[in-house]
Amino acid sequence: MMKRFAIALVMSVSLASAAAPTSAQVSGSIGVHIGPPAPIVERVPPAPGPNYYWQPGWWRWNGVKYLWRPGAYAVAPFPGAHWVPGHWVQGPNGWHWRRGHWA
């Protein structure tokens, strides 16, 4: 009985933590009090094919420090789409990440 309870508890905690967003993934809800470093200038390689668009790299916050996430190509999800890069915005409660999106 106790073993089943322990297993159920571990599984529920695991599922809850997997569903909870981290500060690096949030979009505007947790303020980072240190501004991001300047973007790293990346050399953009040739596109792997038609309808691929470059998504530039960006600084993500891991809860302790900024880590660079390199740019990558992605296929446009619909005809005429273009990528609007994510960016950091300074507000009264610190810096907030605004996710990139297709427009």
C-alpha positions in Angstrom: 0.0 0.0 0.0 2.7 2.5 1.0 4.7 1.5 -2.1 1.7 2.3 -4.4 1.3 5.7 -2.6 5.0 6.5 -3.1 4.8 5.6 -6.8 1.7 7.7 -7.3 3.2 10.6 -5.5 6.4 10.5 -7.6 4.4 10.3 -10.8 2.2 13.2 -10.0 5.1 15.4 -9.0 6.9 14.4 -12.3 3.9 15.2 -14.4 3.3 18.5 -12.6 7.0 19.6 -13.0 7.0 18.5 -16.7 3.9 20.7 -17.4 5.2 23.7 -15.5 7.0 26.3 -17.6 10.5 27.3 -16.7 11.7 30.9 -16.6 13.5 30.3 -19.9 10.3 29.4 -21.6 7.9 32.0 -20.3 6.8 34.9 -22.3 6.7 38.0 -20.2 5.6 36.7 -16.8 8.9 36.5 -14.9 11.2 39.6 -14.8 14.9 39.1 -15.1 16.8 41.9 -13.3 19.9 41.6 -15.5 19.6 42.7 -19.1 20.6 40.3 -21.9 24.1 40.5 -23.5 24.3 41.9 -27.0 23.2 39.4 -29.7 25.9 37.2 -31.2 26.5 37.8 -34.9 25.9 34.5 -36.6 27.0 33.5 -40.1 23.8 32.4 -41.8 24.4 29.2 -43.8 22.6 28.6 -47.1 19.0 27.5 -46.8 18.5 23.8 -47.0 15.7 24.2 -49.4 12.8 26.4 -50.6 10.4 27.8 -48.0 13.1 27.6 -45.2 13.5 30.8 -43.2 16.3 31.7 -40.8 15.3 32.1 -37.2 18.2 34.1 -35.5 19.7 33.0 -32.3 18.7 34.5 -29.0 19.7 34.7 -25.4 17.6 32.6 -23.1 17.5 32.9 -19.3 18.0 29.6 -17.4 17.1 31.0 -13.9 20.8 31.9 -13.2 22.4 33.3 -16.3 21.8 33.9 -20.0 22.7 31.1 -22.4 22.9 31.6 -26.2 20.5 29.5 -28.3 21.9 29.4 -31.9 19.8 30.3 -34.9 18.3 27.6 -37.1 16.2 27.2 -40.3 12.5 26.4 -40.1 9.9 25.7 -42.8 7.3 28.4 -43.1 4.0 27.0 -41.8 1.9 28.7 -44.5 2.4 30.4 -47.8 3.7 34.0 -47.5 4.7 33.5 -43.8 7.6 35.4 -42.4 9.4 34.9 -39.0 9.1 37.7 -36.5 12.1 37.1 -34.1 11.6 37.0 -30.3 13.2 39.8 -28.3 13.8 41.0 -24.7 11.8 44.0 -23.5 12.7 46.0 -20.4 9.7 46.7 -18.1 9.2 48.0 -14.6 9.7 44.5 -13.1 12.9 43.6 -15.1 13.5 42.1 -18.6 10.8 40.0 -20.2 11.1 37.6 -23.2 8.6 38.1 -26.1 8.5 34.9 -28.1 9.1 34.9 -31.9 6.2 34.0 -34.1 5.1 33.5 -37.7 3.1 36.2 -39.3 
